[in-house]
């Protein structure tokens, strides 16, 4: 036990020193990055809303209308 104790003590001292240097307390709040991060922070953050549901509904309607318009013009020759 006496021969290996010095190595173990040094290793434990390094581990203790590592954990002493770690920050204490809650982690700081990260800022949103990029358009998706901004959107999530705005609509899913501290004050969530139903706006994303409406955004999806109107987005699908706009996409469907534009596809109908494009294919109607390309398929029907008047």
C-alpha positions in Angstrom: 0.0 0.0 0.0 2.8 2.4 0.7 4.5 2.0 -2.7 1.5 3.0 -4.8 0.1 5.6 -2.5 2.3 8.4 -3.8 1.2 7.9 -7.4 -2.5 7.7 -6.4 -2.2 10.8 -4.3 -0.7 12.8 -7.2 -3.4 11.6 -9.5 -6.1 12.5 -7.0 -4.6 15.9 -6.5 -4.8 16.5 -10.2 -8.4 15.4 -10.3 -9.3 17.7 -7.3 -7.5 20.6 -8.9 -9.4 20.0 -12.2 -12.8 20.0 -10.4 -11.8 23.1 -8.4 -11.3 25.1 -11.6 -14.7 24.2 -13.1 -17.2 27.1 -13.0 -19.8 27.0 -10.3 -23.5 28.0 -10.4 -25.9 27.9 -13.3 -24.6 28.1 -16.9 -25.0 31.5 -18.6 -27.9 31.7 -21.1 -26.8 31.3 -24.6 -27.7 33.8 -27.3 -29.7 32.5 -30.3 -27.6 32.1 -33.4 -28.8 32.3 -37.0 -32.3 32.7 -38.3 -33.5 29.4 -36.9 -32.1 30.2 -33.4 -33.8 33.6 -33.5 -37.1 32.0 -34.5 -36.9 29.4 -31.7 -36.0 32.1 -29.2 -38.9 34.3 -30.2 -41.7 31.8 -30.5 -40.6 28.8 -28.3 -38.6 30.7 -25.6 -39.8 32.1 -22.3 -43.1 33.3 -23.8 -44.3 30.6 -26.3 -47.1 31.3 -28.8 -49.2 29.6 -31.4 -47.7 31.7 -34.2 -45.6 28.8 -35.6 -48.8 26.8 -36.3 -50.2 29.7 -38.3 -46.8 30.2 -40.1 -46.9 26.5 -41.2 -50.6 26.7 -42.3 -50.0 29.9 -44.4 -46.7 28.5 -45.8 -48.4 25.3 -47.0 -51.3 27.3 -48.5 -48.9 29.7 -50.3 -46.8 26.8 -51.6 -49.9 24.9 -52.8 -51.3 28.0 -54.5 -48.1 28.8 -56.3 -47.8 25.2 -57.5 -51.4 25.2 -58.8 -50.8 28.5 -60.6 -47.5 27.3 -62.2 -48.9 23.9 -63.3 -52.2 25.4 -64.6 -50.2 27.8 -66.8 -47.8 25.2 -68.1 -50.5 22.5 -68.8 -53.4 24.5 -70.2 -52.7 26.3 -73.5 -55.4 28.9 -74.1 
